[in-house]
Amino acid sequence: MNPPLPPPLSTAPRLPRLSFGGGTLGREIDEAASREVLDYALKHGLSLLDTAEAYGGGNSRQYRRDVFKVDDIREVSGEMHSSENIIGRWLRDRKNRDQVQICTKLSTSGGGARVHQAVRESLARLQTDYVDIYMLHRPYPDVPIRETLEALTEEVQAGRVRQIGCSNFSIAQLREAILTAEAHGLARMRTISPPFNLANPSAREQIFPYCREQGISTLIYSPLAAGFLAGKYVQGGPIPKGARFDIVPGHIDVYFSDKNFRVMENLRQLSAELGEPMVKLAMAWVFQSPGVDSVLVGARGPGHIDNALAAFHFTLPPELKARMDGWLA
């Protein structure tokens, strides 16, 4: 018989306010640069490392072949699952597993057998016996959520997963997962990772209030809209080679709209008016939005972490925050 689950937490899990997003590792930066940025992140308090079985230079190339029928090389590495693999090799060499939390994600299927297989494979790549948070990278509507949660519960009971969560779930999907867990005594979602930024603020409408009510922590990704809010894209212009939108073209459909280009121009004007970088203002807005527990920072070098730290320590006056909120009306 499986041991009983630990009692439910009364509050959301504690997360660092800044966390490290590992999507760039082996995809946009090589292993040497990845190790440098991991060292720098941990030194500056980014002690939660977020990754996924889908993050890798090879995975990105395969994605373009499958979705866009484009077979070319835009990544620094063709290694499959390079993010987990690089983190695993770094943990092995630094011997610092006890200094970090690890969040990784199931990106393939919600079927019970695949859940167990994916956990074993991720643990092997990460060279660890457990992960602190294991997430469903997206909903899997072809599999009943009860089946997925039952498999995840077994992983929690076995000690290979400390807590479970989800990414990219709608409010209806999150509610279904919570109600199913409560009805059947299964492990409960404790963390959700939605996108949240000036170009996509929808999480604040329902996701954030529900998470506060249910004691679910929020691990925000894409605070700069995959780099869109850095201001380097021009409506109708070419995509810079090596940029995130070049390597993962699917982001174009998400963020390239007339409304979002207007938001970006408003941000550009405010940046010029205040003499503060666009990225600093955009990230400060995220940090100071109610409902945000932790913000994932994707980095290609230490400078990107410095930018995030500067934004974290920058206080937007209430009237300025309200002005930025007004862009979204």
BELFEN-V400237 format. One record per backbone hydrogen bond with DSSP energy under -0.5 kcal/mol. CO is the residue of the C=O (numbers start at 0). NH is the residue of the N-H. If there is no record, write none. Layout:
co=CO nh=NH
co=CO nh=NH
//
This chain:
co=16 nh=294
co=18 nh=20
co=18 nh=296
co=19 nh=21
co=19 nh=49
co=20 nh=23
co=20 nh=298
co=21 nh=24
co=23 nh=26
co=23 nh=27
co=23 nh=28
co=25 nh=76
co=26 nh=75
co=28 nh=25
co=29 nh=33
co=30 nh=34
co=31 nh=35
co=32 nh=36
co=33 nh=37
co=34 nh=38
co=35 nh=39
co=36 nh=40
co=37 nh=41
co=38 nh=42
co=39 nh=43
co=40 nh=45
co=41 nh=44
co=44 nh=46
co=46 nh=48
co=46 nh=100
co=47 nh=19
co=47 nh=49
co=48 nh=102
co=49 nh=21
co=51 nh=54
co=53 nh=55
co=54 nh=82
co=54 nh=83
co=55 nh=59
co=56 nh=60
co=57 nh=61
co=58 nh=62
co=59 nh=63
co=60 nh=64
co=61 nh=65
co=62 nh=66
co=63 nh=67
co=63 nh=68
co=63 nh=69
co=64 nh=68
co=68 nh=70
co=69 nh=71
co=71 nh=73
co=78 nh=57
co=78 nh=81
co=80 nh=84
co=81 nh=85
co=82 nh=86
co=83 nh=87
co=84 nh=88
co=85 nh=89
co=86 nh=90
co=87 nh=91
co=88 nh=92
co=89 nh=93
co=90 nh=94
co=90 nh=95
co=95 nh=98
co=96 nh=99
co=100 nh=48
co=101 nh=131
co=101 nh=132
co=102 nh=50
co=103 nh=134
co=104 nh=52
co=104 nh=106
co=105 nh=136
co=110 nh=114
co=111 nh=115
co=112 nh=116
co=113 nh=117
co=114 nh=118
co=115 nh=119
co=116 nh=120
co=117 nh=121
co=118 nh=122
co=119 nh=123
co=120 nh=124
co=121 nh=125
co=122 nh=126
co=122 nh=127
co=130 nh=161
co=131 nh=162
co=132 nh=103
co=133 nh=164
co=134 nh=105
co=134 nh=136
co=135 nh=166
co=139 nh=142
co=143 nh=146
co=143 nh=147
co=144 nh=148
co=145 nh=149
co=146 nh=150
co=147 nh=151
co=148 nh=152
co=149 nh=153
co=150 nh=154
co=151 nh=155
co=152 nh=156
co=153 nh=157
co=154 nh=158
co=154 nh=159
co=154 nh=160
co=155 nh=158
co=159 nh=130
co=162 nh=133
co=163 nh=189
co=163 nh=190
co=164 nh=135
co=165 nh=192
co=169 nh=173
co=170 nh=174
co=171 nh=175
co=172 nh=176
co=173 nh=177
co=174 nh=178
co=175 nh=179
co=176 nh=180
co=177 nh=181
co=178 nh=182
co=179 nh=183
co=180 nh=184
co=180 nh=185
co=187 nh=163
co=189 nh=12
co=189 nh=216
co=190 nh=165
co=191 nh=193
co=191 nh=218
co=192 nh=167
co=193 nh=220
co=196 nh=199
co=199 nh=196
co=200 nh=203
co=201 nh=204
co=201 nh=205
co=202 nh=207
co=205 nh=209
co=206 nh=210
co=207 nh=211
co=208 nh=212
co=209 nh=213
co=210 nh=214
co=210 nh=215
co=216 nh=191
co=216 nh=218
co=217 nh=219
co=217 nh=292
co=217 nh=293
co=219 nh=295
co=220 nh=195
co=221 nh=224
co=223 nh=228
co=224 nh=227
co=226 nh=229
co=226 nh=231
co=227 nh=230
co=233 nh=236
co=237 nh=239
co=239 nh=242
co=242 nh=245
co=242 nh=246
co=243 nh=247
co=247 nh=250
co=248 nh=251
co=248 nh=252
co=249 nh=252
co=249 nh=253
co=250 nh=254
co=251 nh=255
co=254 nh=256
co=256 nh=260
co=257 nh=261
co=258 nh=262
co=259 nh=263
co=260 nh=264
co=261 nh=265
co=262 nh=266
co=263 nh=267
co=264 nh=268
co=265 nh=269
co=266 nh=270
co=267 nh=271
co=268 nh=272
co=269 nh=273
co=270 nh=274
co=270 nh=275
co=276 nh=280
co=277 nh=281
co=278 nh=282
co=279 nh=283
co=280 nh=284
co=281 nh=285
co=282 nh=286
co=283 nh=287
co=285 nh=288
co=288 nh=291
co=290 nh=292
co=293 nh=219
co=294 nh=18
co=295 nh=222
co=295 nh=297
co=296 nh=20
co=300 nh=303
co=300 nh=304
co=301 nh=305
co=302 nh=306
co=303 nh=307
co=304 nh=308
co=305 nh=309
co=306 nh=310
co=307 nh=311
co=308 nh=312
co=310 nh=313
co=312 nh=314
co=313 nh=315
co=314 nh=316
co=316 nh=319
co=316 nh=320
co=317 nh=321
co=318 nh=322
co=319 nh=323
co=320 nh=324
co=321 nh=325
co=322 nh=326
co=323 nh=326
co=324 nh=327
co=325 nh=328
//
